[in-house]
């Protein structure tokens, strides 16, 4: 999802010009979705999403997912397309979150809900144990380690998967005790990883 930087000041022309991507697999395969043209908003590349969901193909059906830095909504919508039971989208920019709501309505699904909220504040109130969490924060941000540490305190189901995406030159955040690195790969300037929480705090 993420964006290289977040700015609230976007011109009217930026907001009115949509960008497009296509869902890669599942019931909405090849269906185009749009997302606002906001400075720095950067959906995960197609080949990254394809690899990620190949990694998750045995676990995605029926999963409860959290797309914590939703942006375009591509990761969460791809999860729904491939059979996830429910996806919670969290996006702090109101007009971007509203666009995800409109996309879900257009896809005629009620299996996704959108929260306009800061990621860490949302986690403070999260009670649902998630099976899969997507973490693709702004590349210019240093919030990824904070989010990983917060998730280690609770909110994950047993054997949950946590996807992390970051600049390839930046080291992977330190994984909490009880987490293990399941998969990792690079694609150009993107480093992406799949961790598993083999034990979780309650």
N, C-alpha and C positions, 0 to 999 in steps of 0.2 A: 503493500500500500504506500509507503511512506512519502514524505517530501523532504527535499534537501534542506529546506528552511520553511518556517511558517511565518506568514505575515498576514495580519488582519486587513491591511490596506491593499485591496485588489481593485483594479479599475473596473468600471462597468463593462467595458468591452471584453476583459478577461473572463468575467463571470458569465457572459452571455455566449461565449464560444465553447461548445462542448468538445472534449476529446473522446476518442472511441477505443475500445478494445473488445475482444471476443472471448467468450467463455470457451475453454478448451475441451472439456469433456462433460459427460453426464446428460441429463434430460434437456439442458439448455445448450448443448454443444453447438458452437458456431454462432450463437445468438450474440449480437452486438450490444454492449452497454456503453453509456456515455458517463463522463465525469467532468466536473467543472474545470475550466482552464484557470487554475490558480497557481501562482508562482511557486515552483518547487514541488508540486504534487506529482509523485512518481510511482505509478503502479509497478508491482513486481513484474519483470519481463516475462514474456510468454514461456520461454524455455525454463525459467526458474519455476514458474507455477506448474508446468507440466512435470518437471522432476519432483517437486514437492508432493504433488498428489499421487504420483507413482509410489513414492515412499509411504504414503498414508492409505493406499488403496484398500488394505485389509482392515483398516480401523475407522474409516470415515463414515460408513453407513451406520446410521443410528446415533452418531456422536453428537454431543452438546459442545458447541464451539464458541470461542470468544475471539473476535477480530478487534484487538484493542486499539489499534491506530488505523482506523478503517479506511480513511481517504476515499479512494475510488470505490471501495467495497469489493474489489476483485477477488481477494482471498476468501472472504466469507461467502460471496455469491457462488464462487466455484465449489466451495464445500457443500452448499445447499444443492447445487446442480448434481453433485455426485452422491447425494443421499444422506447428508447430515440431518439429524432430527431437528436441530434448532441452532441458529447462530445469533449471538448478541454482538452487534456492531457498536463500537464506541468511537466517537469522533468529536473533537472539541470545537470545530468550526461549524456554527449553526447551518449556514447555507450548504456546506458540503454534506453534513448529516441529513439535511432535508432532501438532498438529491438522492442519497441512498434510499431513503423512504420511498421516494417516487419510483425509483428503479424496482424495488421490491413489489410495489403495487402493480407496476407494468408487467412484471413476471407472474403476477397473480399467486404469490406465495404469502402465507401467514406464518411461516416458520422462521422469520427473522424479525428482530426488534432493534431499533436504533436508539442509542442514548447519546445526547449531546453533553459531553462531560470530559474533564481532564482524566487521563488514564489512571494516574495514581489515586486520585480521589474516588474514581469509580471502584477501584479494587478495594478501597477501605470499606465500601458498603456491599461488596459482592458476596453473596451467600451460596450461589449455585456452584456445585463442583463441576468444573469443565473437563471434558475428555481431551480436547485439543484447543490450544491457545496459539494464535498467530500474533507475533510481535515484529512489526516492521515500522519502527518509529522514524521520525525525521533523521536523515543521515547526519545533520549538523548537531543533533541533540546528544547529550550524554545520559539520557534517561534509561537506556536499556538495562544497565546494571541495577538501577533502583527498582525497576519493574520486576526483574528476575528475583531479586531478594525479597520483594513483597509477595510474589507468587509462592515462594518457598514457605511462607508463613501460613498458607491456607488458600482454599478456593480451587484446588485441583482434585480431580478424581484419582483414584488409584491407577497407577500406570499411565498417567496422562502424558501426552506428547506436547512439546512446546517448540514452535518454530520461531527461529530468530534470523533476522536479515539485517545486514550492516555493511558498511564499506569494506571491500576486500582487504584493504591495507590495515584495518583496525583489528586488534585481537578480539577473539570471542570473549564475552563477559565470563567472569568466574562462575562456574556452575555450583549451586548450593549442594551441600551434603545430601546424598540420596538421589541426585540427578546424574545421568550419564549422557554422553554424546552418542547419539544413535547413527546419524548421517551428517556429512558435511560436503560442501562443494563450492566452487567459485565460477562465476560467469562474468567476465570482464571486471568491472569495478564493484560487483556485488558479491559478497560472501554470504552464504546461507547455510543454516544448520538446523538439524532436528534433534532436540534433546528429549530425554524421557525421565520423568520423575518416578523413580522406582519406589520411593517412599515419600509421603507427603505429611506436612504438619496439619494438625486439626485444632 
